[in-house]
Amino acid sequence: MKERAIKSGFDFIDFWAVDFDYQDGQPFEHHWQAYRTRKDRSLPSVSNHEFDKYTKKGKYIACVKVVDIFGCDTSITVEVAI
């Protein structure tokens, strides 16, 4: 399994989601998500979702949450300037 992880750690991702307007201290909102199924093991690595709630120019925070095949999840936030 170690060799497989080194070759492509992406294979261990089971689910990922994006909250395009994350507010620290508020629950994560799944504005877009992608996941693997038993029949379809493919997983897109890019969101094709156009978030239409950025109504004013400014800086927003997006949060990306990833869950691996072991059930461990992690999140990262990034600043989005509109």
N, CA, C and O atoms as a CHARMM CRD file, in Angstrom:
* protein
*
  328
    1    1 MET  N      0.82100  -1.18400   0.00000 PROA 1      0.00000
    2    1 MET  CA     0.00000   0.00000   0.00000 PROA 1      0.00000
    3    1 MET  C      0.87000   1.25500   0.00000 PROA 1      0.00000
    4    1 MET  O      0.49200   2.27000  -0.58600 PROA 1      0.00000
    5    2 LYS  N      2.02900   1.19400   0.65000 PROA 2      0.00000
    6    2 LYS  CA     2.91700   2.35000   0.69300 PROA 2      0.00000
    7    2 LYS  C      3.36400   2.73400  -0.71800 PROA 2      0.00000
    8    2 LYS  O      3.41400   3.91600  -1.06100 PROA 2      0.00000
    9    3 GLU  N      3.68300   1.74400  -1.51800 PROA 3      0.00000
   10    3 GLU  CA     4.11100   2.01700  -2.88500 PROA 3      0.00000
   11    3 GLU  C      2.97800   2.66300  -3.68100 PROA 3      0.00000
   12    3 GLU  O      3.21200   3.56800  -4.48100 PROA 3      0.00000
   13    4 ARG  N      1.76000   2.19600  -3.45800 PROA 4      0.00000
   14    4 ARG  CA     0.61200   2.75800  -4.15200 PROA 4      0.00000
   15    4 ARG  C      0.39700   4.21500  -3.74200 PROA 4      0.00000
   16    4 ARG  O      0.07900   5.05300  -4.58600 PROA 4      0.00000
   17    5 ALA  N      0.56600   4.52000  -2.46400 PROA 5      0.00000
   18    5 ALA  CA     0.39500   5.88800  -1.97200 PROA 5      0.00000
   19    5 ALA  C      1.45400   6.81200  -2.56300 PROA 5      0.00000
   20    5 ALA  O      1.16900   7.96100  -2.89900 PROA 5      0.00000
   21    6 ILE  N      2.66000   6.31000  -2.68600 PROA 6      0.00000
   22    6 ILE  CA     3.73600   7.11500  -3.25800 PROA 6      0.00000
   23    6 ILE  C      3.46400   7.37100  -4.73500 PROA 6      0.00000
   24    6 ILE  O      3.71000   8.46600  -5.24200 PROA 6      0.00000
   25    7 LYS  N      2.95400   6.34700  -5.42200 PROA 7      0.00000
   26    7 LYS  CA     2.67800   6.46900  -6.85400 PROA 7      0.00000
   27    7 LYS  C      1.54500   7.45900  -7.11700 PROA 7      0.00000
   28    7 LYS  O      1.66900   8.31900  -7.98900 PROA 7      0.00000
   29    8 SER  N      0.44800   7.34900  -6.37600 PROA 8      0.00000
   30    8 SER  CA    -0.67700   8.25700  -6.55500 PROA 8      0.00000
   31    8 SER  C     -1.51100   8.32500  -5.27700 PROA 8      0.00000
   32    8 SER  O     -2.40800   7.50800  -5.07000 PROA 8      0.00000
   33    9 GLY  N     -1.21300   9.29000  -4.43300 PROA 9      0.00000
   34    9 GLY  CA    -1.97200   9.48200  -3.20300 PROA 9      0.00000
   35    9 GLY  C     -3.42500   9.83900  -3.48500 PROA 9      0.00000
   36    9 GLY  O     -4.29200   9.66100  -2.62900 PROA 9      0.00000
   37   10 PHE  N     -3.68800  10.34200  -4.68500 PROA 10     0.00000
   38   10 PHE  CA    -5.04600  10.68200  -5.09600 PROA 10     0.00000
   39   10 PHE  C     -5.97300   9.46400  -5.04300 PROA 10     0.00000
   40   10 PHE  O     -7.17800   9.61200  -4.83600 PROA 10     0.00000
   41   11 ASP  N     -5.41500   8.25700  -5.22800 PROA 11     0.00000
   42   11 ASP  CA    -6.22100   7.02900  -5.18900 PROA 11     0.00000
   43   11 ASP  C     -6.87500   6.81300  -3.83100 PROA 11     0.00000
   44   11 ASP  O     -7.85900   6.07900  -3.73600 PROA 11     0.00000
   45   12 PHE  N     -6.35400   7.43100  -2.78600 PROA 12     0.00000
   46   12 PHE  CA    -6.88400   7.23400  -1.44600 PROA 12     0.00000
   47   12 PHE  C     -7.98400   8.23100  -1.08600 PROA 12     0.00000
   48   12 PHE  O     -8.60400   8.10900  -0.02900 PROA 12     0.00000
   49   13 ILE  N     -8.23300   9.20900  -1.94500 PROA 13     0.00000
   50   13 ILE  CA    -9.31000  10.16900  -1.69300 PROA 13     0.00000
   51   13 ILE  C    -10.63800   9.53000  -2.09600 PROA 13     0.00000
   52   13 ILE  O    -10.77800   9.01500  -3.20500 PROA 13     0.00000
   53   14 ASP  N    -11.60600   9.57000  -1.18800 PROA 14     0.00000
   54   14 ASP  CA   -12.90900   8.97400  -1.43200 PROA 14     0.00000
   55   14 ASP  C    -13.97300  10.03200  -1.71400 PROA 14     0.00000
   56   14 ASP  O    -14.95700   9.76200  -2.40200 PROA 14     0.00000
   57   15 PHE  N    -13.77000  11.24000  -1.17800 PROA 15     0.00000
   58   15 PHE  CA   -14.78200  12.28900  -1.25300 PROA 15     0.00000
   59   15 PHE  C    -14.10400  13.63600  -1.05900 PROA 15     0.00000
   60   15 PHE  O    -13.15600  13.74900  -0.28200 PROA 15     0.00000
   61   16 TRP  N    -14.58100  14.65100  -1.75600 PROA 16     0.00000
   62   16 TRP  CA   -14.14000  16.00600  -1.44600 PROA 16     0.00000
   63   16 TRP  C    -15.26200  16.98200  -1.75100 PROA 16     0.00000
   64   16 TRP  O    -16.09600  16.74100  -2.62300 PROA 16     0.00000
   65   17 ALA  N    -15.26900  18.08900  -1.01800 PROA 17     0.00000
   66   17 ALA  CA   -16.34400  19.06900  -1.14600 PROA 17     0.00000
   67   17 ALA  C    -15.77200  20.46900  -0.97700 PROA 17     0.00000
   68   17 ALA  O    -14.68700  20.65100  -0.42600 PROA 17     0.00000
   69   18 VAL  N    -16.52700  21.46000  -1.46400 PROA 18     0.00000
   70   18 VAL  CA   -16.10300  22.85300  -1.37500 PROA 18     0.00000
   71   18 VAL  C    -17.23100  23.69000  -0.77300 PROA 18     0.00000
   72   18 VAL  O    -18.38700  23.59000  -1.18400 PROA 18     0.00000
   73   19 ASP  N    -16.87400  24.50600   0.19900 PROA 19     0.00000
   74   19 ASP  CA   -17.74600  25.55800   0.72600 PROA 19     0.00000
   75   19 ASP  C    -17.15400  26.85200   0.18900 PROA 19     0.00000
   76   19 ASP  O    -16.11400  27.30400   0.66600 PROA 19     0.00000
   77   20 PHE  N    -17.80700  27.45000  -0.79500 PROA 20     0.00000
   78   20 PHE  CA   -17.23900  28.60600  -1.48800 PROA 20     0.00000
   79   20 PHE  C    -17.29800  29.90300  -0.67900 PROA 20     0.00000
   80   20 PHE  O    -16.62800  30.87600  -1.02600 PROA 20     0.00000
   81   21 ASP  N    -18.08300  29.92500   0.38200 PROA 21     0.00000
   82   21 ASP  CA   -18.19300  31.12800   1.22200 PROA 21     0.00000
   83   21 ASP  C    -18.11200  30.72500   2.68700 PROA 21     0.00000
   84   21 ASP  O    -19.04100  30.95000   3.46300 PROA 21     0.00000
   85   22 TYR  N    -16.99400  30.13100   3.04700 PROA 22     0.00000
   86   22 TYR  CA   -16.79800  29.58900   4.39600 PROA 22     0.00000
   87   22 TYR  C    -16.68500  30.71000   5.41800 PROA 22     0.00000
   88   22 TYR  O    -15.95500  31.68100   5.21800 PROA 22     0.00000
   89   23 GLN  N    -17.40900  30.56100   6.50100 PROA 23     0.00000
   90   23 GLN  CA   -17.35800  31.50300   7.61900 PROA 23     0.00000
   91   23 GLN  C    -16.78900  30.75200   8.81300 PROA 23     0.00000
   92   23 GLN  O    -17.38800  29.78300   9.28000 PROA 23     0.00000
   93   24 ASP  N    -15.64300  31.18800   9.30900 PROA 24     0.00000
   94   24 ASP  CA   -14.99300  30.52900  10.43800 PROA 24     0.00000
   95   24 ASP  C    -15.96200  30.44400  11.61500 PROA 24     0.00000
   96   24 ASP  O    -16.60400  31.43200  11.97200 PROA 24     0.00000
   97   25 GLY  N    -16.06100  29.28400  12.20000 PROA 25     0.00000
   98   25 GLY  CA   -16.95000  29.06800  13.32600 PROA 25     0.00000
   99   25 GLY  C    -18.34200  28.61100  12.92800 PROA 25     0.00000
  100   25 GLY  O    -19.13400  28.22000  13.78500 PROA 25     0.00000
  101   26 GLN  N    -18.65300  28.65700  11.62300 PROA 26     0.00000
  102   26 GLN  CA   -19.95300  28.21600  11.12700 PROA 26     0.00000
  103   26 GLN  C    -19.81800  26.81100  10.53800 PROA 26     0.00000
  104   26 GLN  O    -18.72500  26.41900  10.13000 PROA 26     0.00000
  105   27 PRO  N    -20.90700  26.05200  10.48900 PROA 27     0.00000
  106   27 PRO  CA   -20.83500  24.71300   9.89100 PROA 27     0.00000
  107   27 PRO  C    -20.41600  24.78100   8.41700 PROA 27     0.00000
  108   27 PRO  O    -20.76400  25.72400   7.70600 PROA 27     0.00000
  109   28 PHE  N    -19.68300  23.79400   7.98500 PROA 28     0.00000
  110   28 PHE  CA   -19.26900  23.65800   6.59000 PROA 28     0.00000
  111   28 PHE  C    -20.51400  23.43000   5.74000 PROA 28     0.00000
  112   28 PHE  O    -21.33300  22.57300   6.07200 PROA 28     0.00000
  113   29 GLU  N    -20.67400  24.18400   4.64600 PROA 29     0.00000
  114   29 GLU  CA   -21.79300  23.99900   3.72500 PROA 29     0.00000
  115   29 GLU  C    -21.28100  23.38400   2.43100 PROA 29     0.00000
  116   29 GLU  O    -20.35800  23.91200   1.81000 PROA 29     0.00000
  117   30 HSD  N    -21.87400  22.27700   2.02800 PROA 30     0.00000
  118   30 HSD  CA   -21.46000  21.58300   0.81100 PROA 30     0.00000
  119   30 HSD  C    -22.07200  22.26000  -0.40500 PROA 30     0.00000
  120   30 HSD  O    -23.16500  21.88800  -0.83200 PROA 30     0.00000
  121   31 HSD  N    -21.38400  23.25300  -0.97300 PROA 31     0.00000
  122   31 HSD  CA   -21.87400  23.90500  -2.18500 PROA 31     0.00000
  123   31 HSD  C    -21.60200  23.03400  -3.40800 PROA 31     0.00000
  124   31 HSD  O    -22.33700  23.09600  -4.39400 PROA 31     0.00000
  125   32 TRP  N    -20.56300  22.23600  -3.34600 PROA 32     0.00000
  126   32 TRP  CA   -20.21100  21.32100  -4.43200 PROA 32     0.00000
  127   32 TRP  C    -19.49600  20.13200  -3.81100 PROA 32     0.00000
  128   32 TRP  O    -18.74900  20.28900  -2.84500 PROA 32     0.00000
  129   33 GLN  N    -19.71900  18.95100  -4.35600 PROA 33     0.00000
  130   33 GLN  CA   -19.03700  17.76000  -3.84100 PROA 33     0.00000
  131   33 GLN  C    -18.85200  16.73200  -4.94800 PROA 33     0.00000
  132   33 GLN  O    -19.58400  16.71200  -5.93800 PROA 33     0.00000
  133   34 ALA  N    -17.86200  15.88700  -4.75400 PROA 34     0.00000
  134   34 ALA  CA   -17.60400  14.77300  -5.66800 PROA 34     0.00000
  135   34 ALA  C    -17.19200  13.57900  -4.82500 PROA 34     0.00000
  136   34 ALA  O    -16.49400  13.73500  -3.82300 PROA 34     0.00000
  137   35 TYR  N    -17.61400  12.39600  -5.22000 PROA 35     0.00000
  138   35 TYR  CA   -17.28400  11.19900  -4.45300 PROA 35     0.00000
  139   35 TYR  C    -17.23900   9.99100  -5.37500 PROA 35     0.00000
  140   35 TYR  O    -17.81400   9.98300  -6.46300 PROA 35     0.00000
  141   36 ARG  N    -16.54300   8.98500  -4.90500 PROA 36     0.00000
  142   36 ARG  CA   -16.44900   7.72200  -5.63900 PROA 36     0.00000
  143   36 ARG  C    -17.60900   6.82300  -5.22300 PROA 36     0.00000
  144   36 ARG  O    -18.09400   6.91200  -4.09500 PROA 36     0.00000
  145   37 THR  N    -18.04400   5.97300  -6.12100 PROA 37     0.00000
  146   37 THR  CA   -19.03500   4.95700  -5.78700 PROA 37     0.00000
  147   37 THR  C    -18.41500   3.59100  -6.06000 PROA 37     0.00000
  148   37 THR  O    -17.33700   3.49500  -6.64700 PROA 37     0.00000
  149   38 ARG  N    -19.09300   2.55200  -5.63800 PROA 38     0.00000
  150   38 ARG  CA   -18.56000   1.20900  -5.90300 PROA 38     0.00000
  151   38 ARG  C    -18.49700   0.91300  -7.40000 PROA 38     0.00000
  152   38 ARG  O    -17.58800   0.22700  -7.86600 PROA 38     0.00000
  153   39 LYS  N    -19.47000   1.43500  -8.14700 PROA 39     0.00000
  154   39 LYS  CA   -19.50500   1.18400  -9.58600 PROA 39     0.00000
  155   39 LYS  C    -18.61200   2.13000 -10.37600 PROA 39     0.00000
  156   39 LYS  O    -18.08700   1.76100 -11.42600 PROA 39     0.00000
  157   40 ASP  N    -18.44100   3.34700  -9.87500 PROA 40     0.00000
  158   40 ASP  CA   -17.63800   4.34000 -10.59300 PROA 40     0.00000
  159   40 ASP  C    -16.54600   4.86100  -9.66200 PROA 40     0.00000
  160   40 ASP  O    -16.81400   5.68700  -8.79000 PROA 40     0.00000
  161   41 ARG  N    -15.32500   4.38300  -9.84300 PROA 41     0.00000
  162   41 ARG  CA   -14.21700   4.75000  -8.95800 PROA 41     0.00000
  163   41 ARG  C    -13.50500   6.01800  -9.41200 PROA 41     0.00000
  164   41 ARG  O    -12.53700   6.44400  -8.78200 PROA 41     0.00000
  165   42 SER  N    -13.97700   6.62500 -10.50100 PROA 42     0.00000
  166   42 SER  CA   -13.34100   7.87000 -10.94300 PROA 42     0.00000
  167   42 SER  C    -13.72100   9.00100  -9.98700 PROA 42     0.00000
  168   42 SER  O    -14.74800   8.93700  -9.31100 PROA 42     0.00000
  169   43 LEU  N    -12.89600  10.01800  -9.94200 PROA 43     0.00000
  170   43 LEU  CA   -13.13700  11.16000  -9.07100 PROA 43     0.00000
  171   43 LEU  C    -12.56600  12.39600  -9.73600 PROA 43     0.00000
  172   43 LEU  O    -11.35800  12.46900  -9.96100 PROA 43     0.00000
  173   44 PRO  N    -13.41400  13.37600 -10.05800 PROA 44     0.00000
  174   44 PRO  CA   -12.88000  14.58500 -10.68600 PROA 44     0.00000
  175   44 PRO  C    -11.94300  15.32100  -9.72500 PROA 44     0.00000
  176   44 PRO  O    -12.17100  15.34200  -8.51600 PROA 44     0.00000
  177   45 SER  N    -10.90700  15.91400 -10.27000 PROA 45     0.00000
  178   45 SER  CA    -9.95100  16.65000  -9.43700 PROA 45     0.00000
  179   45 SER  C    -10.15300  18.16200  -9.53300 PROA 45     0.00000
  180   45 SER  O     -9.43000  18.93100  -8.90100 PROA 45     0.00000
  181   46 VAL  N    -11.14600  18.58500 -10.33100 PROA 46     0.00000
  182   46 VAL  CA   -11.45200  20.00400 -10.49400 PROA 46     0.00000
  183   46 VAL  C    -12.95800  20.18200 -10.38400 PROA 46     0.00000
  184   46 VAL  O    -13.72400  19.42000 -10.97400 PROA 46     0.00000
  185   47 SER  N    -13.38100  21.18700  -9.63100 PROA 47     0.00000
  186   47 SER  CA   -14.80100  21.49800  -9.53700 PROA 47     0.00000
  187   47 SER  C    -15.23600  22.23800 -10.79300 PROA 47     0.00000
  188   47 SER  O    -14.55900  23.16400 -11.24100 PROA 47     0.00000
  189   48 ASN  N    -16.35100  21.83500 -11.35200 PROA 48     0.00000
  190   48 ASN  CA   -16.89500  22.52500 -12.50900 PROA 48     0.00000
  191   48 ASN  C    -18.06800  23.42100 -12.10100 PROA 48     0.00000
  192   48 ASN  O    -18.81000  23.90400 -12.95600 PROA 48     0.00000
  193   49 HSD  N    -18.22800  23.63800 -10.82100 PROA 49     0.00000
  194   49 HSD  CA   -19.34600  24.41800 -10.28600 PROA 49     0.00000
  195   49 HSD  C    -19.04100  25.91000 -10.34300 PROA 49     0.00000
  196   49 HSD  O    -17.94800  26.33800  -9.97200 PROA 49     0.00000
  197   50 GLU  N    -19.99600  26.69200 -10.80400 PROA 50     0.00000
  198   50 GLU  CA   -19.86800  28.14500 -10.80100 PROA 50     0.00000
  199   50 GLU  C    -20.68600  28.68000  -9.64000 PROA 50     0.00000
  200   50 GLU  O    -21.91400  28.59300  -9.64400 PROA 50     0.00000
  201   51 PHE  N    -20.01200  29.22600  -8.65600 PROA 51     0.00000
  202   51 PHE  CA   -20.68300  29.72600  -7.46300 PROA 51     0.00000
  203   51 PHE  C    -21.20000  31.12400  -7.74200 PROA 51     0.00000
  204   51 PHE  O    -20.42000  32.01900  -8.06500 PROA 51     0.00000
  205   52 ASP  N    -22.49800  31.32300  -7.62400 PROA 52     0.00000
  206   52 ASP  CA   -23.10800  32.59100  -8.00800 PROA 52     0.00000
  207   52 ASP  C    -23.48000  33.49100  -6.82700 PROA 52     0.00000
  208   52 ASP  O    -24.22900  34.45300  -6.99600 PROA 52     0.00000
  209   53 LYS  N    -22.97600  33.19300  -5.66200 PROA 53     0.00000
  210   53 LYS  CA   -23.34300  34.00200  -4.50200 PROA 53     0.00000
  211   53 LYS  C    -22.32200  35.07500  -4.16400 PROA 53     0.00000
  212   53 LYS  O    -22.49100  35.78900  -3.17600 PROA 53     0.00000
  213   54 TYR  N    -21.28000  35.20500  -4.94900 PROA 54     0.00000
  214   54 TYR  CA   -20.34200  36.30300  -4.76200 PROA 54     0.00000
  215   54 TYR  C    -20.97800  37.54200  -5.40000 PROA 54     0.00000
  216   54 TYR  O    -20.73400  37.83500  -6.57100 PROA 54     0.00000
  217   55 THR  N    -21.78400  38.25600  -4.63700 PROA 55     0.00000
  218   55 THR  CA   -22.53700  39.37500  -5.19100 PROA 55     0.00000
  219   55 THR  C    -21.76000  40.68300  -5.18100 PROA 55     0.00000
  220   55 THR  O    -22.05700  41.58700  -5.96200 PROA 55     0.00000
  221   56 LYS  N    -20.77200  40.79000  -4.30500 PROA 56     0.00000
  222   56 LYS  CA   -19.97100  42.01500  -4.22500 PROA 56     0.00000
  223   56 LYS  C    -18.51000  41.68500  -4.41700 PROA 56     0.00000
  224   56 LYS  O    -18.05100  40.59400  -4.07900 PROA 56     0.00000
  225   57 LYS  N    -17.78000  42.65100  -4.97100 PROA 57     0.00000
  226   57 LYS  CA   -16.32800  42.47600  -5.07700 PROA 57     0.00000
  227   57 LYS  C    -15.74600  42.46300  -3.67200 PROA 57     0.00000
  228   57 LYS  O    -16.24800  43.13100  -2.76800 PROA 57     0.00000
  229   58 GLY  N    -14.69000  41.70000  -3.50700 PROA 58     0.00000
  230   58 GLY  CA   -14.05200  41.63100  -2.20400 PROA 58     0.00000
  231   58 GLY  C    -13.31400  40.31900  -2.03300 PROA 58     0.00000
  232   58 GLY  O    -13.08500  39.58500  -2.99500 PROA 58     0.00000
  233   59 LYS  N    -12.94500  40.03600  -0.79700 PROA 59     0.00000
  234   59 LYS  CA   -12.23400  38.80600  -0.47700 PROA 59     0.00000
  235   59 LYS  C    -13.16800  37.86300   0.26600 PROA 59     0.00000
  236   59 LYS  O    -13.88700  38.26100   1.18300 PROA 59     0.00000
  237   60 TYR  N    -13.13900  36.62200  -0.14700 PROA 60     0.00000
  238   60 TYR  CA   -13.94000  35.57200   0.46000 PROA 60     0.00000
  239   60 TYR  C    -13.01300  34.43200   0.85000 PROA 60     0.00000
  240   60 TYR  O    -11.87500  34.35500   0.38600 PROA 60     0.00000
  241   61 ILE  N    -13.50400  33.55900   1.69600 PROA 61     0.00000
  242   61 ILE  CA   -12.74900  32.36600   2.08400 PROA 61     0.00000
  243   61 ILE  C    -13.49600  31.14300   1.57000 PROA 61     0.00000
  244   61 ILE  O    -14.68600  30.97600   1.83600 PROA 61     0.00000
  245   62 ALA  N    -12.79200  30.29200   0.83500 PROA 62     0.00000
  246   62 ALA  CA   -13.33500  29.00700   0.39900 PROA 62     0.00000
  247   62 ALA  C    -12.66000  27.92000   1.23400 PROA 62     0.00000
  248   62 ALA  O    -11.47800  28.02200   1.56300 PROA 62     0.00000
  249   63 CYS  N    -13.41100  26.89400   1.56800 PROA 63     0.00000
  250   63 CYS  CA   -12.87200  25.77400   2.34500 PROA 63     0.00000
  251   63 CYS  C    -13.05900  24.49300   1.53900 PROA 63     0.00000
  252   63 CYS  O    -14.14800  24.21800   1.03600 PROA 63     0.00000
  253   64 VAL  N    -12.00200  23.72400   1.42500 PROA 64     0.00000
  254   64 VAL  CA   -12.04200  22.43700   0.72800 PROA 64     0.00000
  255   64 VAL  C    -11.86500  21.33700   1.77100 PROA 64     0.00000
  256   64 VAL  O    -10.90100  21.34200   2.53700 PROA 64     0.00000
  257   65 LYS  N    -12.79700  20.40400   1.78900 PROA 65     0.00000
  258   65 LYS  CA   -12.75600  19.28300   2.72600 PROA 65     0.00000
  259   65 LYS  C    -12.52600  18.00000   1.94000 PROA 65     0.00000
  260   65 LYS  O    -13.18500  17.76200   0.92800 PROA 65     0.00000
  261   66 VAL  N    -11.59400  17.17500   2.40200 PROA 66     0.00000
  262   66 VAL  CA   -11.25200  15.91300   1.73800 PROA 66     0.00000
  263   66 VAL  C    -11.37700  14.78200   2.75100 PROA 66     0.00000
  264   66 VAL  O    -10.92600  14.90200   3.89000 PROA 66     0.00000
  265   67 VAL  N    -11.99900  13.67700   2.32100 PROA 67     0.00000
  266   67 VAL  CA   -12.12900  12.48800   3.16100 PROA 67     0.00000
  267   67 VAL  C    -11.46700  11.33100   2.42000 PROA 67     0.00000
  268   67 VAL  O    -11.74300  11.09300   1.24400 PROA 67     0.00000
  269   68 ASP  N    -10.57900  10.60500   3.13200 PROA 68     0.00000
  270   68 ASP  CA    -9.89600   9.48600   2.47700 PROA 68     0.00000
  271   68 ASP  C    -10.65100   8.17900   2.70000 PROA 68     0.00000
  272   68 ASP  O    -11.67400   8.15000   3.38500 PROA 68     0.00000
  273   69 ILE  N    -10.13900   7.10200   2.11600 PROA 69     0.00000
  274   69 ILE  CA   -10.81800   5.80100   2.18600 PROA 69     0.00000
  275   69 ILE  C    -10.84000   5.22500   3.59100 PROA 69     0.00000
  276   69 ILE  O    -11.57200   4.26900   3.85000 PROA 69     0.00000
  277   70 PHE  N    -10.05700   5.78100   4.49900 PROA 70     0.00000
  278   70 PHE  CA   -10.03200   5.32000   5.88200 PROA 70     0.00000
  279   70 PHE  C    -10.99000   6.12500   6.75700 PROA 70     0.00000
  280   70 PHE  O    -11.12800   5.83700   7.94600 PROA 70     0.00000
  281   71 GLY  N    -11.65500   7.13200   6.18500 PROA 71     0.00000
  282   71 GLY  CA   -12.59700   7.94800   6.93100 PROA 71     0.00000
  283   71 GLY  C    -11.98600   9.17200   7.58200 PROA 71     0.00000
  284   71 GLY  O    -12.68100   9.92100   8.26800 PROA 71     0.00000
  285   72 CYS  N    -10.70000   9.38600   7.37700 PROA 72     0.00000
  286   72 CYS  CA   -10.03700  10.56800   7.93500 PROA 72     0.00000
  287   72 CYS  C    -10.34600  11.76800   7.05400 PROA 72     0.00000
  288   72 CYS  O    -10.29400  11.68300   5.82700 PROA 72     0.00000
  289   73 ASP  N    -10.67200  12.89600   7.70000 PROA 73     0.00000
  290   73 ASP  CA   -10.94700  14.07700   6.89100 PROA 73     0.00000
  291   73 ASP  C    -10.00900  15.21100   7.27000 PROA 73     0.00000
  292   73 ASP  O     -9.50900  15.28900   8.39200 PROA 73     0.00000
  293   74 THR  N     -9.79100  16.07200   6.31500 PROA 74     0.00000
  294   74 THR  CA    -8.96600  17.25700   6.51900 PROA 74     0.00000
  295   74 THR  C     -9.55100  18.38900   5.69700 PROA 74     0.00000
  296   74 THR  O    -10.23800  18.15900   4.70200 PROA 74     0.00000
  297   75 SER  N     -9.27800  19.59300   6.11400 PROA 75     0.00000
  298   75 SER  CA    -9.79400  20.76700   5.42000 PROA 75     0.00000
  299   75 SER  C     -8.69000  21.80000   5.25500 PROA 75     0.00000
  300   75 SER  O     -7.73800  21.84700   6.03400 PROA 75     0.00000
  301   76 ILE  N     -8.83400  22.61500   4.23800 PROA 76     0.00000
  302   76 ILE  CA    -7.91800  23.72500   4.01200 PROA 76     0.00000
  303   76 ILE  C     -8.73900  24.91400   3.52900 PROA 76     0.00000
  304   76 ILE  O     -9.71100  24.75400   2.79100 PROA 76     0.00000
  305   77 THR  N     -8.34200  26.08600   3.94700 PROA 77     0.00000
  306   77 THR  CA    -9.02400  27.29600   3.48200 PROA 77     0.00000
  307   77 THR  C     -8.11000  28.07200   2.55800 PROA 77     0.00000
  308   77 THR  O     -6.88900  28.07600   2.71600 PROA 77     0.00000
  309   78 VAL  N     -8.73200  28.73100   1.58700 PROA 78     0.00000
  310   78 VAL  CA    -7.99800  29.57700   0.64600 PROA 78     0.00000
  311   78 VAL  C     -8.77900  30.87000   0.44800 PROA 78     0.00000
  312   78 VAL  O    -10.00900  30.88200   0.49300 PROA 78     0.00000
  313   79 GLU  N     -8.04800  31.95200   0.22800 PROA 79     0.00000
  314   79 GLU  CA    -8.68700  33.22700  -0.01300 PROA 79     0.00000
  315   79 GLU  C     -9.03800  33.35800  -1.48600 PROA 79     0.00000
  316   79 GLU  O     -8.24400  33.01400  -2.36100 PROA 79     0.00000
  317   80 VAL  N    -10.24000  33.86200  -1.74600 PROA 80     0.00000
  318   80 VAL  CA   -10.72000  34.07700  -3.10400 PROA 80     0.00000
  319   80 VAL  C    -10.98900  35.56900  -3.24600 PROA 80     0.00000
  320   80 VAL  O    -11.77400  36.13400  -2.48500 PROA 80     0.00000
  321   81 ALA  N    -10.34000  36.20900  -4.21600 PROA 81     0.00000
  322   81 ALA  CA   -10.55100  37.63500  -4.45100 PROA 81     0.00000
  323   81 ALA  C    -11.42600  37.80700  -5.68200 PROA 81     0.00000
  324   81 ALA  O    -11.12000  37.26800  -6.74500 PROA 81     0.00000
  325   82 ILE  N    -12.50100  38.55000  -5.54400 PROA 82     0.00000
  326   82 ILE  CA   -13.44700  38.78900  -6.64200 PROA 82     0.00000
  327   82 ILE  C    -13.39500  40.25100  -7.00000 PROA 82     0.00000
  328   82 ILE  O    -14.10800  40.69100  -7.90200 PROA 82     0.00000
